[in-house]
Amino acid sequence: MLTARQRPAPWTGHGDVAVRITPDARALERGRPAEGQQPDTDPVALVLIHPDTETALTSTLQCARTRIHGAWTGTYRLLTHAFAGRPLPADIDLTI
């Protein structure tokens, strides 16, 4: 897990992403780009999803590419709010 956290696989614009929902937090959440999202767009339109059930946890959010940690891997599941049994903050802002 430490290797995945320190050297994340780059996100190529396709597939799920690991997203930092607060700039200074260690937690990561699983995000899925909106249907038809162009790979090189900034910000990226995405929905945060539950890491296990793939249920949408938010509506579509605009996410600055700087908030994307890398491509999602199952290892990051241990760093999510869902794994810790905590709800996501109500005021998520991924634009900065």
N, C-alpha and C positions, 0 to 999 in steps of 0.2 A: 504494500500500500504506500509506503514512503517513497519508493521509486516512482510509482505512478503519480504521486502528488508533486514530487520535485521535478520530474521530467515527463510532463504529459505528452501524449500523442497529439500532434497538431490537428486541428479541425480543418478539414478540407472544404467545408461548405455543404457537406452532405452527411446525413445521419445525426444522431443525438449528440448533445453537447453537455459538458460539465460547466455550470455557471456559478460564479460567486454572487450570491444575492446581496451581500453587503461588502463593500470594498476591503474592509479590514478583517473579515471573518475567515476562519479556516473551513467552514462548512461549504459544501458544494451541493447543488441541486441538479437534477436531470432536466434538460430542456430539449424540446423538439421544435425545429423550425416549422413555421407555418407552411401549409401546402403552397407550392409554387414559389417559395422563397428563392431568390437568386443567390448563388454561393458567395458573391463578392459584395453584397449589400451591407451598408453600415448606416443605421443600426439594423440588427437582425430581428425580424418578427418571430417570436417563439412563444410556446406555451410550456410552463413548468409541469412536469408529469411525475406521478408517483414512481419511484424506482422499481417497484415490484409488480404493481398491477397495471402500470401504464395509464392510469386514470388521470385526466387533466385536473390539475390543482389550481390553475389560474386561467383567466381569459388570456388573449393574446397580449404580450408585452413587447415593447420595443427595447432591445438589449444592445448596448454598445459592445462592439467587438472586443474592447479591452476587458470586459467582464467575463468573456468566455475563457475558461481555464484550458480547455482542450477537448478532444473527442471523449465522449462518455465511455467509461468502461465499468464493469460490474464492481470493481474494487472501490469505486467512489461511493457505492451504496452506503458504506459504513459512515460516511461523512454527511449524510442527508438529515434533514429535520424529521422525515418519516421514520428513519431507522431509530432515531433518538426518542420517538414518540411525541414530538413537539409539532404544533401547527406552524405553517409558514407565517411570517409577519404579515399583517393586513396591508401595510403601506409599502410594498415592494416597488422600488424605483431602480431600474437597470439602465437608465439612460446616461449615467456618468460613470 
